[in-house]
Amino acid sequence: MKFKRQRSQEVGVDLTPLIDVVFLLLIFFMVSTTFTRESHLRVDLPEASGQPAESEVSQVDVVISADGQYYVNDKPLVNNQRETLERAVRELAAGDKSLPFIITADAGTPHQYVVRAMDVAGRLGFSRLSITTQRNDDEG
């Protein structure tokens, strides 16, 4: 008897699913990578001798700690009452309402103390009010 010989099929590996998986991994790592902006510029600053000149106030900087303590241009106030803060800002600004009024508060500061500082700025007539934030480096 003569049987028909079957053709032998070529043995090989299908690479299409492997290529798909590699591309998916590539896309995953590209999307999940965080890019940081670093400056590698080194600057040598000149040196100077002499006393630093006393400069006039260029801004009103109100810092509020987590427990509600106010600091006006790095000077702590005796309490956290509205009148005390208003008096300190009025003395510092000396009537110049065009100065920038910057509020920096701790993330855990109760909202009441931030609103109180904003209210003092409004009552004294400051129009250039800013609230500082910290840049979140987790976002791309």
C-alpha positions as CSV (number, residue, x, y, z in Angstrom):
1,M,0.0,0.0,0.0
2,K,1.1,3.3,-0.9
3,F,0.1,6.1,1.5
4,K,0.1,9.6,0.6
5,R,2.8,11.5,2.4
6,Q,1.6,14.5,4.2
7,R,3.6,17.6,3.8
8,S,5.5,18.5,6.8
9,Q,4.6,21.9,8.1
10,E,7.3,24.3,8.8
11,V,7.7,24.8,12.6
12,G,7.9,28.4,13.6
13,V,6.9,30.9,16.3
14,D,4.3,33.5,15.5
15,L,5.9,36.8,16.5
16,T,2.8,39.0,16.2
17,P,1.6,38.6,19.8
18,L,5.1,39.1,21.1
19,I,5.4,42.4,19.1
20,D,2.0,43.5,20.5
21,V,3.1,42.9,24.1
22,V,6.4,44.8,23.5
23,F,4.6,47.8,22.1
24,L,2.1,47.8,25.0
25,L,5.0,47.7,27.5
26,L,6.7,50.5,25.7
27,I,3.5,52.6,25.8
28,F,3.0,51.8,29.5
29,F,6.5,52.9,30.4
30,M,6.3,56.1,28.3
31,V,3.1,57.1,30.0
32,S,4.1,56.3,33.5
33,T,7.5,57.9,33.4
34,T,7.9,61.2,35.2
35,F,10.1,63.8,33.6
36,T,12.0,66.2,35.8
37,R,13.3,69.5,34.7
38,E,16.8,70.0,36.1
39,S,19.0,72.9,35.4
40,H,22.7,72.0,35.2
41,L,23.8,75.6,34.7
42,R,26.4,76.6,37.3
43,V,26.8,80.3,37.9
44,D,29.7,81.8,39.8
45,L,28.4,84.9,41.5
46,P,30.7,87.9,42.1
47,E,31.8,88.7,45.6
48,A,31.3,92.1,47.2
49,S,32.5,93.7,50.4
50,G,30.6,96.2,52.4
51,Q,27.4,96.4,54.4
52,P,24.1,95.5,52.7
53,A,21.9,98.5,52.2
54,E,18.7,98.7,54.1
55,S,16.0,98.6,51.6
56,E,12.4,99.7,51.8
57,V,9.7,97.2,52.1
58,S,8.9,95.8,48.7
59,Q,6.0,93.5,49.7
60,V,3.9,92.5,52.6
61,D,4.5,88.8,53.3
62,V,2.1,87.2,55.7
63,V,3.0,83.6,56.7
64,I,0.5,81.5,58.7
65,S,1.8,78.5,60.6
66,A,-0.3,75.3,61.0
67,D,-1.5,76.4,64.5
68,G,-2.6,79.9,63.2
69,Q,0.4,82.0,64.3
70,Y,0.9,85.0,62.0
71,Y,4.4,86.2,60.8
72,V,4.5,89.5,59.0
73,N,7.7,89.8,56.9
74,D,9.3,87.1,59.2
75,K,8.4,88.9,62.4
76,P,6.0,86.9,64.7
77,L,2.9,88.6,66.1
78,V,2.0,88.4,69.8
79,N,-1.4,86.8,69.0
80,N,-3.5,85.8,66.0
81,Q,-6.3,88.4,66.4
82,R,-7.5,90.5,63.5
83,E,-6.6,93.8,65.1
84,T,-3.0,92.7,65.8
85,L,-2.5,91.6,62.2
86,E,-4.1,94.7,60.8
87,R,-1.9,97.0,63.0
88,A,1.3,95.1,62.0
89,V,0.4,95.3,58.2
90,R,-0.6,99.0,58.5
91,E,2.8,99.9,60.2
92,L,4.8,97.9,57.7
93,A,3.1,99.3,54.6
94,A,3.1,102.8,55.9
95,G,0.1,103.7,53.7
96,D,1.5,102.2,50.5
97,K,-1.5,100.1,49.2
98,S,0.2,99.3,45.9
99,L,2.6,96.8,47.6
100,P,2.0,93.1,46.8
101,F,0.2,91.4,49.7
102,I,1.4,87.7,49.7
103,I,-0.2,85.1,52.0
104,T,1.7,81.9,52.6
105,A,-0.1,79.3,54.7
106,D,0.8,75.8,55.9
107,A,-1.3,73.1,54.4
108,G,-2.7,72.2,57.8
109,T,-3.7,75.8,58.6
110,P,-7.4,76.2,59.4
111,H,-9.2,78.1,56.7
112,Q,-10.3,80.7,59.2
113,Y,-6.8,82.2,59.6
114,V,-6.3,82.5,55.8
115,V,-9.7,84.2,55.4
116,R,-8.8,86.6,58.2
117,A,-5.6,87.6,56.5
118,M,-7.4,88.1,53.2
119,D,-10.0,90.2,55.1
120,V,-7.3,92.4,56.6
121,A,-5.8,92.9,53.1
122,G,-9.2,93.9,51.8
123,R,-10.0,96.3,54.7
124,L,-6.6,98.1,54.3
125,G,-7.2,98.5,50.5
126,F,-4.5,96.2,49.1
127,S,-5.4,95.2,45.6
128,R,-2.4,93.0,44.7
129,L,-3.3,89.9,46.7
130,S,-1.4,86.6,46.1
131,I,-1.6,83.2,47.8
132,T,1.5,81.1,47.4
133,T,1.4,77.4,46.6
134,Q,4.0,74.7,46.2
135,R,4.6,73.1,42.9
136,N,3.6,69.4,42.8
137,D,6.4,67.6,41.1
138,D,4.3,64.4,40.7
139,E,2.5,65.9,37.8
140,G,4.1,66.0,34.4
